[in-house]
Every structure is written in C-alpha cells, then in structure tokens.
C-alpha cells in the first residue's frame, strides 16, 4: 500500500486520522538503512511546528489526496518530538511499541 502512495509523493501531503481529524503535514520520509524500505513519515504539526515520526505501516491513501493514519491524532501529538536534526528512531519505536 505504501508503494502506491510513494509514487504520488508523500512530502507535503496532509495527514489525517481515521476520524478525519488533521494530524499534520508530512515533511519527509525516512528509510531503513539496511533495507532501503520506507520506515517513518516525519510529520509537522501545531503552531510551534513540532515534528514527530509516524510508522509508514500505519499509513494509507485517502481518496481526496490526503494520507490517513490508523493512529489517533492525540497519540501522534504525544509522541516524542524533535526539532532540527532527525532523531534516533529508537525512542519512537518504543513509543509505538515497535522495538
């Protein structure tokens, strides 16, 4: 499913949750160094432009061109934040119980 979205470009897409609440804007996609498979979407949200990572396995395309996450908006907004340099993804893996 991600491959379908990757072809249209995720960067700049609006991210919403399954209740259609806006989560933020996808600003980048991080790939796994070993497999080169997409692993994380970098999502910018809020007035202060916080950034959080969202697992790409939790994303799917909406019919209107947006991207939907299976994760609740509040869960993403409470995920570990970062500013500037990209973080070590270990903290996000633990937060989403992926590690």
Secondary structure, DSSP 4 states (H G I P E B T S, - for coil): -HHHHHHH--TT-EEEETT--EEEEEEEEEE-TTT--EEEEEEEETTTTEEEEEEGGGEEE-TTS-EEESS-HHHHHTSPPB-SSPPPTHHHHHHTT--
